[in-house]
Structure formats: C-alpha cells, structure tokens
Amino acid sequence: MGSYVPSTRAERQEMLEAIGLKSYQELYCDVPEQMLLDRPLEIPAGMSELEVRRTMESMAAKNRVFSTVLRGAGSYDHYIPSIVKYIPAKEEFLTAYTPYQAEISQGVLQSIFEYQTMICQLTGMAVSNASVYDGASAAAEAAAMCRDRKRRVTLVSAAAHPDVIHTIRTYCYGSGDEMRIVPAQNGVTDLAALREMLTDEVACFYVQQPNFYGQLEDAPALGQLVHEAGALYVMGCNPISLAILKTPQDCGADVAVGEGQPLGLPMGWGGPYLGYMACTGKLMRKLPGRIVGETADSNGQRAYVLSLQAREQHIRREKAGSNICSNEALCALTASVYMAAMGPEGIAEAARQSMSKAHYLAKGLCAIPGVSMRYSGEFFHEFVTEMPRMEAVLSTLEDADILGGLPVDGGVLWCATEKASKAALDKTISVVKEVLAK
C-alpha cells in the first residue's frame, strides 16, 4: 500500500490479522492469477513537492498567453474582479462536496440559493437549478426536458454554436429521439423554414441569442411561431448580454440556458465551466439537477432545503430525465460572487463596453480595402468579416501578441470585450491593414 493510506504498516498488519489474513494478496484469492500485477508499474519515480512544482511550472510555461484576445466563440475574456477568486478559494467552499445530507450543509445550500436567485433575475425566469456542466449540456438537458410521449423531435437553429448542436444530437441519439436543423439565412434563423418544420411531432426549438455568428436573432418572432405550433421555446443566451438585451422571459421563452463562463470564470483552456438553466414555473418539476429553496426551521429561523432533486441517484433509473451527477456548486458560487461584485450596473457596463468596442473594431476593419461584413444584421460583441489572406493576417497578429478572430465558414469570427483597449483595437486594425497592403 502506498504512503497515501493514513495508517502505519503495523496498524495495517493488525487489521489484516483481525480478519484472519496475513497479507493483502490474500484479499484477491478469488481473482485469476494471470490478472494480478506481478511487477512494478512503469511510471516515473516519486518527486518532492518542490520538484513537482518546478515540473508543473515548466509545463505551464509552454502555454501561449496573449495580452489581447479578440476571439470568443463560446469562451470570453472578460475582466474578473480580484475578490471573485478569493471567496470560492476559502476551504469551506473549495472542499465542500455534494450535499447528500442537505440540511446540515446550510452554507452550501445558501450559496446555491443565491446563485439561483441571480440567474432568475438575469433571465427573468421563475425557477433556476443548481447549474449543470456547461452551456452545451444545459441546452441538451433543456431539449430532453421538453420532450413527451407524442413530441419527440428537437429543432435546432443552424446558427447555434456547432458544439451545442453536436451535444444535443448526441443526447438525442442516446435516447432514441430525433434532432433536425433549421436552416439559417444571412447569419440568422430562417423564419420561413422554421414555420414549415414546426409539425405536431416537434417538442421544442432551440435558438442562441446572440447566435454563433454574433448576430441578434428576432427572438420574440421565433417564440411566437414556436408557441403557435404547440411546441416549447428554448433560448441559449450569453449571460452578459442579458444585462442590456431583452430577457428570455421578454421573448416568450419556456426555458433559458447558456454558458456561465462569462460570469467570472477564467477561460482556463476550456474549463471548468458551468451551464445555467432556468424555466417557467409550469416546467419546474421537469428541470433537472437540484433546486434549493428557502424555508423556516422549527425555531422560525431562515433555513435552506433541497426542494427538488430529480436525479437518477434518487429515483429509478428508467424514470430519470437527466444524468446530471457532479457538483457544480463551486463554479456556481464563483458566478454568484462575480454577479454580486459587479452588480446590475457593472454587468450592464461590461455589456455596453463589449458591444461598443466590437462595433468600433468592425468599423475599423471594414474600412480596409478587401474587408467586409459577412452578415448585415445587428450584433452584440461578435461579428464575422470576409477577408483575403486570412492565415497571414492571423499569424501576423499572433506575432504582435494579439489572438485574432476564429476562422469560420465564410470568414473570421471576431470578438471584443471590455478588456480590449482602444489602443489594442487600433493596433489590430493597423496590423490587418499592413498585411493586406502587401
């Protein structure tokens, strides 16, 4: 046994003798001998803490960290107040596990309750759960909760994030259901195509706002079409944008989901992130995961409880509507601290600056000969440009310590947040102009 076992060799031997054994090998007497490992594992020798630190720092040094990030596509470089990383790092939060004995975990339950409250305020919805893994799984879980016996088809806008589309398709494949793509036109969902595809077997329609190309969808009109067909309306929203755009409730959504990474979580090379989910009161009992509620104890004091926890660990697996297991409370707490630190005006200011800087960048780039907007519609803080010599442009920007936009079908997807300074945007425009002038 290794040194991680918190007992001495003599204590372990005493325990073996207590059950009538002389060695650990005797515990595996029923295992075929050919299945037992009879040689040391081919792994490096152990290292001291200092050596491990040096090794990890050496590996981390290989990462390229840009001073200016003009790429989004689902993960966004927002400013994170310093307090956001310190509170979740407190050991009572950092080491807290899933509250299986919920009512003795009042601190964890309160943090989840505060998170749910803020998500409801941000989306305008009635109920929020305790978060899921990421925005893509939240969208897939939303599609699953909308299906019933007669309606088993999920419609998804072609303008949604490709990763979200793939995740929903995977969930549908696993449950034996069908996903159909609604075509996009000029960078947004084709309303006429959606109208034709809304048959009586459709359970819900998912649209992203803003969509993958940064365009703003006509969300109220889409919702009206969906409801007229008797289906449910699911919106995947950038949470920062909700500070200045219409909320999912304003657009008639039945379920609001999205990637919570912009709410104080670093880009972190892809994670860990969290997905938020909120819905109308009518759908509350179909919402997966946990829902924490506020009540009063026997002494009349405020207390928190797990009001609902429709999980496969608590009910028969064949009746489970979700496979959410892991505890996302630490990421949810981080988002809560961010929203509390920023406040409504702070988040709105981040949204306004992101939007204005994106439009400034778009105007500057499109003033360069050969560069033009791919789509003509309104956008939030992402946009697509058509651009010659795309690879040369992005490579030169990298040499200038700027991570440029993401190459996508039809052009380059750019993004600007409040962290992008005017000087950095002007430098970007200047580099692009110089490369295309050659």
C-alpha positions as CSV (number, residue, x, y, z in Angstrom):
1,M,0.0,0.0,0.0
2,G,1.2,3.5,-0.8
3,S,2.1,6.3,1.5
4,Y,-1.3,8.0,0.9
5,V,-3.0,5.5,3.2
6,P,-3.3,7.3,6.6
7,S,-2.2,4.3,8.8
8,T,1.1,2.7,9.7
9,R,2.4,-0.6,8.3
10,A,1.9,-2.1,11.8
11,E,-1.7,-0.9,12.0
12,R,-2.5,-2.3,8.6
13,Q,-1.0,-5.6,9.6
14,E,-3.1,-5.6,12.8
15,M,-6.2,-5.1,10.7
16,L,-5.3,-8.0,8.4
17,E,-4.8,-10.3,11.3
18,A,-8.2,-9.2,12.8
19,I,-9.9,-10.7,9.7
20,G,-7.7,-13.8,9.7
21,L,-5.3,-12.8,6.9
22,K,-1.6,-12.5,6.7
23,S,-1.2,-10.2,3.6
24,Y,-3.2,-8.1,1.2
25,Q,-2.6,-10.6,-1.6
26,E,-5.0,-13.0,0.2
27,L,-7.8,-10.4,-0.3
28,Y,-7.6,-11.2,-4.0
29,C,-7.5,-15.0,-3.8
30,D,-10.6,-15.3,-6.0
31,V,-9.0,-13.2,-8.8
32,P,-7.3,-15.3,-11.5
33,E,-3.6,-15.2,-11.1
34,Q,-3.0,-14.0,-14.6
35,M,-5.0,-10.9,-13.9
36,L,-2.8,-9.9,-11.0
37,L,0.1,-7.4,-11.5
38,D,3.3,-9.2,-10.6
39,R,5.7,-6.4,-11.5
40,P,6.2,-2.7,-10.6
41,L,4.2,-0.2,-12.7
42,E,6.3,1.6,-15.4
43,I,5.9,5.1,-14.0
44,P,8.5,7.7,-13.0
45,A,9.8,7.7,-9.5
46,G,8.1,10.0,-7.0
47,M,9.2,13.6,-6.6
48,S,9.3,16.1,-3.8
49,E,6.8,18.9,-3.6
50,L,9.4,21.4,-4.9
51,E,10.3,19.1,-7.8
52,V,6.6,18.7,-8.7
53,R,6.1,22.5,-8.6
54,R,9.1,23.0,-10.9
55,T,7.8,20.4,-13.4
56,M,4.3,21.8,-13.5
57,E,5.6,25.4,-13.9
58,S,7.8,24.2,-16.8
59,M,4.8,22.6,-18.5
60,A,2.6,25.7,-17.9
61,A,5.3,27.9,-19.4
62,K,4.7,26.2,-22.8
63,N,1.2,27.8,-22.9
64,R,0.9,30.9,-25.0
65,V,-1.0,33.7,-23.1
66,F,-1.9,36.7,-25.3
67,S,-2.1,40.2,-23.9
68,T,-5.1,40.9,-26.2
69,V,-7.7,38.3,-27.0
70,L,-10.1,39.1,-29.9
71,R,-11.6,35.6,-30.1
72,G,-14.8,34.3,-28.4
73,A,-16.9,31.6,-30.0
74,G,-18.2,30.4,-26.6
75,S,-15.4,31.4,-24.2
76,Y,-14.9,35.0,-23.4
77,D,-12.0,37.1,-22.0
78,H,-13.9,39.4,-19.5
79,Y,-12.4,41.3,-16.6
80,I,-12.8,39.4,-13.3
81,P,-12.7,41.4,-10.1
82,S,-10.0,40.2,-7.7
83,I,-12.5,39.2,-5.0
84,V,-14.1,36.6,-7.3
85,K,-11.2,34.2,-7.0
86,Y,-10.6,34.6,-3.2
87,I,-14.1,33.8,-1.8
88,P,-14.5,30.5,-3.7
89,A,-11.0,29.6,-2.6
90,K,-11.9,29.5,1.0
91,E,-11.6,25.9,2.2
92,E,-15.2,25.6,3.4
93,F,-16.3,26.2,-0.2
94,L,-13.4,24.7,-2.1
95,T,-13.6,21.3,-0.3
96,A,-17.4,21.1,0.0
97,Y,-18.9,18.1,-1.7
98,T,-22.4,17.4,-3.0
99,P,-24.9,18.0,-0.1
100,Y,-26.3,14.5,0.1
101,Q,-27.3,15.2,3.7
102,A,-28.5,18.6,2.5
103,E,-30.0,20.3,5.5
104,I,-26.7,20.1,7.5
105,S,-24.9,21.9,4.6
106,Q,-26.6,25.3,5.1
107,G,-23.7,27.3,3.8
108,V,-23.5,25.4,0.5
109,L,-27.3,25.5,0.2
110,Q,-27.4,29.2,0.7
111,S,-24.7,29.8,-1.9
112,I,-26.7,27.7,-4.4
113,F,-29.9,29.6,-3.5
114,E,-28.2,32.9,-4.1
115,Y,-26.9,31.7,-7.4
116,Q,-30.4,30.5,-8.5
117,T,-31.9,33.9,-7.4
118,M,-29.4,35.9,-9.5
119,I,-29.9,33.7,-12.6
120,C,-33.7,34.2,-12.3
121,Q,-33.2,37.9,-12.1
122,L,-30.8,37.9,-15.1
123,T,-33.1,35.8,-17.3
124,G,-36.5,36.9,-16.0
125,M,-37.5,33.3,-15.5
126,A,-39.3,31.8,-12.4
127,V,-37.0,29.0,-11.4
128,S,-33.3,28.1,-11.8
129,N,-31.5,24.9,-10.9
130,A,-28.1,24.5,-9.3
131,S,-26.2,24.5,-12.6
132,V,-25.0,21.8,-15.0
133,Y,-21.7,21.1,-16.6
134,D,-21.6,23.7,-19.4
135,G,-23.7,25.6,-21.8
136,A,-23.8,22.8,-24.4
137,S,-25.0,20.2,-21.9
138,A,-27.5,22.7,-20.5
139,A,-29.0,23.1,-24.0
140,A,-29.2,19.3,-24.4
141,E,-30.8,18.8,-21.0
142,A,-33.3,21.5,-21.9
143,A,-34.3,19.7,-25.1
144,A,-34.7,16.5,-23.1
145,M,-37.0,18.1,-20.5
146,C,-39.2,19.4,-23.2
147,R,-40.0,16.1,-24.9
148,D,-43.0,14.0,-24.1
149,R,-44.6,10.8,-25.4
150,K,-46.1,12.3,-28.6
151,R,-43.5,15.0,-29.3
152,R,-40.0,13.5,-29.7
153,V,-38.4,15.8,-32.3
154,T,-36.0,18.7,-31.3
155,L,-35.4,21.6,-33.8
156,V,-32.1,23.5,-33.5
157,S,-31.1,26.6,-35.4
158,A,-28.2,26.1,-37.8
159,A,-26.8,29.4,-36.4
160,A,-26.3,27.9,-33.0
161,H,-22.8,27.0,-31.7
162,P,-21.6,23.9,-33.5
163,D,-20.5,22.3,-30.2
164,V,-24.0,22.8,-28.8
165,I,-25.6,21.3,-31.9
166,H,-23.3,18.2,-31.6
167,T,-24.1,17.8,-27.9
168,I,-27.9,18.0,-28.5
169,R,-27.5,15.5,-31.3
170,T,-25.6,13.1,-29.0
171,Y,-28.2,13.3,-26.3
172,C,-31.0,12.7,-28.9
173,Y,-29.1,9.7,-30.3
174,G,-28.7,8.2,-26.8
175,S,-32.5,8.5,-26.0
176,G,-33.6,7.4,-29.5
177,D,-35.0,10.8,-30.4
178,E,-34.5,12.9,-33.4
179,M,-32.8,16.3,-33.9
180,R,-33.5,18.4,-37.0
181,I,-31.5,21.5,-38.1
182,V,-33.5,24.7,-39.1
183,P,-31.5,26.4,-41.9
184,A,-30.0,29.9,-41.4
185,Q,-30.2,32.8,-43.9
186,N,-27.9,35.8,-43.8
187,G,-26.5,34.6,-40.5
188,V,-29.8,34.1,-38.6
189,T,-32.5,31.5,-38.3
190,D,-34.8,31.3,-41.4
191,L,-38.3,32.0,-40.1
192,A,-40.0,30.6,-43.2
193,A,-38.1,27.3,-42.9
194,L,-38.9,27.1,-39.2
195,R,-42.6,27.6,-39.8
196,E,-42.6,24.7,-42.3
197,M,-40.7,22.4,-39.9
198,L,-42.9,23.0,-36.9
199,T,-45.0,19.9,-37.1
200,D,-47.1,18.2,-34.4
201,E,-44.2,15.9,-33.5
202,V,-41.8,18.7,-32.6
203,A,-41.2,19.1,-28.8
204,C,-39.1,22.3,-28.8
205,F,-37.0,24.7,-30.8
206,Y,-33.5,25.9,-29.6
207,V,-32.0,29.2,-30.7
208,Q,-29.0,31.0,-29.5
209,Q,-29.0,34.7,-28.7
210,P,-26.7,36.2,-29.8
211,N,-26.0,33.3,-32.2
212,F,-22.7,31.7,-33.1
213,Y,-22.0,34.3,-35.7
214,G,-22.7,37.1,-33.2
215,Q,-26.0,38.1,-34.9
216,L,-29.0,39.1,-32.9
217,E,-32.0,36.8,-33.7
218,D,-35.6,38.1,-33.9
219,A,-36.2,36.1,-30.7
220,P,-39.8,37.3,-30.0
221,A,-40.9,36.4,-33.5
222,L,-39.3,32.9,-33.3
223,G,-41.0,32.3,-29.9
224,Q,-44.4,33.3,-31.3
225,L,-44.0,30.8,-34.2
226,V,-43.0,28.0,-31.9
227,H,-45.9,28.5,-29.5
228,E,-48.4,28.7,-32.3
229,A,-47.3,25.2,-33.2
230,G,-47.7,23.9,-29.7
231,A,-44.0,23.4,-29.1
232,L,-41.8,24.8,-26.3
233,Y,-39.2,27.6,-26.9
234,V,-35.6,27.2,-25.6
235,M,-33.2,30.1,-25.7
236,G,-29.5,29.8,-25.2
237,C,-28.3,33.3,-24.1
238,N,-24.9,34.9,-23.3
239,P,-25.5,36.0,-19.7
240,I,-23.5,39.2,-20.1
241,S,-25.7,40.3,-23.0
242,L,-28.9,39.9,-20.9
243,A,-27.9,43.0,-18.9
244,I,-28.8,45.1,-21.9
245,L,-30.8,42.9,-24.3
246,K,-34.4,41.5,-23.9
247,T,-34.5,38.7,-21.4
248,P,-35.7,35.2,-22.3
249,Q,-38.9,36.0,-20.4
250,D,-39.4,39.1,-22.6
251,C,-39.0,36.9,-25.7
252,G,-41.5,34.3,-24.5
253,A,-39.0,31.5,-23.8
254,D,-40.1,28.5,-21.8
255,V,-36.5,27.5,-20.9
256,A,-33.4,29.7,-20.7
257,V,-30.0,28.1,-20.8
258,G,-26.5,29.2,-21.5
259,E,-22.8,29.1,-20.8
260,G,-22.0,30.6,-17.5
261,Q,-18.2,31.1,-18.2
262,P,-18.5,34.9,-18.8
263,L,-19.8,35.3,-15.2
264,G,-16.4,35.4,-13.5
265,L,-14.9,32.1,-14.7
266,P,-11.5,32.4,-16.4
267,M,-11.2,31.0,-19.9
268,G,-9.0,28.3,-18.4
269,W,-8.2,26.5,-21.6
270,G,-11.7,25.2,-21.8
271,G,-12.9,24.7,-18.2
272,P,-14.1,24.0,-15.7
273,Y,-17.3,26.0,-16.8
274,L,-20.9,25.8,-15.8
275,G,-24.2,25.8,-17.6
276,Y,-27.1,27.7,-16.2
277,M,-30.7,26.6,-16.6
278,A,-33.9,28.4,-15.8
279,C,-37.5,27.9,-16.8
280,T,-41.1,29.0,-16.2
281,G,-43.0,27.8,-13.1
282,K,-45.0,25.5,-15.3
283,L,-41.9,23.4,-16.2
284,M,-40.3,23.5,-12.7
285,R,-40.8,19.8,-12.0
286,K,-39.1,18.8,-15.3
287,L,-36.0,20.9,-14.5
288,P,-33.0,18.5,-14.0
289,G,-30.5,18.7,-11.2
290,R,-31.2,20.3,-7.8
291,I,-33.4,23.2,-6.8
292,V,-32.6,24.8,-3.4
293,G,-35.5,26.5,-1.6
294,E,-35.8,28.8,1.4
295,T,-38.0,27.9,4.4
296,A,-38.1,28.3,8.2
297,D,-36.9,25.8,10.7
298,S,-38.7,24.6,13.9
299,N,-37.5,27.8,15.7
300,G,-38.7,30.1,13.0
301,Q,-35.2,30.8,11.7
302,R,-34.4,31.1,8.0
303,A,-33.2,27.7,6.6
304,Y,-32.4,26.2,3.2
305,V,-33.6,22.9,1.8
306,L,-33.3,20.8,-1.3
307,S,-36.8,21.4,-2.6
308,L,-36.4,19.2,-5.7
309,Q,-33.7,16.8,-6.8
310,A,-35.0,14.8,-9.8
311,R,-31.8,12.8,-10.3
312,E,-31.2,9.2,-11.3
313,Q,-29.4,8.6,-8.0
314,H,-32.7,9.3,-6.1
315,I,-35.3,7.7,-8.4
316,R,-35.5,4.6,-10.6
317,R,-33.0,5.0,-13.4
318,E,-35.6,4.2,-16.1
319,K,-37.7,7.2,-14.9
320,A,-34.8,9.6,-14.6
321,G,-35.0,12.5,-17.0
322,S,-31.4,13.6,-16.6
323,N,-27.9,12.2,-16.0
324,I,-26.6,15.2,-14.1
325,C,-24.4,13.9,-11.2
326,S,-21.4,16.1,-10.4
327,N,-21.5,19.0,-8.1
328,E,-21.1,22.3,-10.0
329,A,-21.6,24.4,-6.8
330,L,-18.0,25.8,-6.8
331,C,-18.4,27.2,-10.3
332,A,-21.9,28.5,-9.4
333,L,-20.5,30.2,-6.3
334,T,-17.9,31.8,-8.4
335,A,-20.6,33.2,-10.8
336,S,-22.6,34.4,-7.8
337,V,-19.6,36.3,-6.4
338,Y,-19.0,37.8,-9.8
339,M,-22.6,39.0,-10.2
340,A,-22.7,40.3,-6.6
341,A,-19.4,42.2,-7.0
342,M,-20.3,43.7,-10.4
343,G,-23.9,44.4,-9.6
344,P,-26.6,45.1,-12.3
345,E,-24.9,48.3,-13.4
346,G,-21.5,46.7,-13.5
347,I,-22.6,43.8,-15.7
348,A,-24.5,46.2,-17.9
349,E,-21.4,48.4,-18.3
350,A,-19.4,45.3,-19.3
351,A,-22.0,44.5,-21.9
352,R,-22.1,48.1,-23.2
353,Q,-18.4,48.3,-23.5
354,S,-18.1,44.9,-25.2
355,M,-20.8,45.9,-27.7
356,S,-19.3,49.3,-28.4
357,K,-15.8,48.0,-28.8
358,A,-16.9,45.3,-31.1
359,H,-18.6,47.8,-33.3
360,Y,-15.6,50.0,-33.2
361,L,-13.4,47.1,-34.3
362,A,-15.8,46.1,-37.1
363,K,-15.9,49.7,-38.4
364,G,-12.1,49.9,-38.5
365,L,-11.6,46.6,-40.1
366,C,-14.3,47.2,-42.8
367,A,-12.6,50.5,-43.7
368,I,-9.6,48.4,-45.0
369,P,-9.9,47.5,-48.7
370,G,-10.9,43.9,-49.1
371,V,-12.5,43.5,-45.7
372,S,-16.3,43.5,-45.4
373,M,-19.0,42.3,-43.0
374,R,-20.2,38.8,-43.8
375,Y,-23.7,39.5,-42.4
376,S,-25.7,42.7,-42.4
377,G,-27.7,42.2,-39.2
378,E,-27.3,43.7,-35.8
379,F,-24.7,42.1,-33.5
380,F,-23.7,42.2,-29.8
381,H,-19.9,41.7,-29.3
382,E,-19.1,39.2,-32.1
383,F,-19.2,39.5,-35.9
384,V,-17.9,37.8,-39.0
385,T,-15.7,39.5,-41.7
386,E,-14.8,38.3,-45.1
387,M,-11.1,38.8,-45.5
388,P,-8.4,37.9,-48.0
389,R,-5.1,36.3,-46.8
390,M,-6.8,35.2,-43.6
391,E,-4.0,32.9,-42.4
392,A,-1.3,35.6,-42.9
393,V,-3.4,38.2,-41.1
394,L,-4.0,35.9,-38.0
395,S,-0.3,34.8,-38.0
396,T,1.0,38.4,-38.0
397,L,-1.5,39.3,-35.2
398,E,-0.1,36.4,-33.1
399,D,3.4,37.8,-33.7
400,A,2.1,41.1,-32.3
401,D,0.8,39.3,-29.2
402,I,-2.8,39.5,-30.3
403,L,-5.1,36.5,-30.6
404,G,-7.2,37.3,-33.7
405,G,-10.6,36.0,-34.6
406,L,-11.6,32.4,-35.2
407,P,-11.6,31.1,-38.8
408,V,-15.1,30.0,-39.6
409,D,-17.1,29.1,-42.8
410,G,-17.2,32.3,-44.8
411,G,-14.7,34.4,-42.9
412,V,-13.3,35.3,-39.5
413,L,-15.3,35.5,-36.3
414,W,-14.1,38.4,-34.2
415,C,-15.0,39.2,-30.6
416,A,-14.3,42.2,-28.3
417,T,-15.0,42.5,-24.6
418,E,-14.5,45.3,-22.1
419,K,-10.9,44.2,-21.7
420,A,-9.9,45.2,-25.2
421,S,-8.4,48.7,-25.0
422,K,-8.8,51.2,-27.8
423,A,-5.0,51.1,-28.3
424,A,-5.2,47.3,-28.8
425,L,-8.1,47.6,-31.2
426,D,-6.2,50.3,-33.2
427,K,-3.1,48.2,-33.3
428,T,-5.2,45.2,-34.6
429,I,-6.7,47.4,-37.4
430,S,-3.2,48.7,-38.2
431,V,-1.7,45.2,-38.5
432,V,-4.5,43.9,-40.7
433,K,-4.2,46.9,-42.9
434,E,-0.4,46.4,-43.2
435,V,-0.7,42.7,-44.1
436,L,-3.4,43.3,-46.7
437,A,-1.5,46.2,-48.3
438,K,1.4,43.9,-49.2
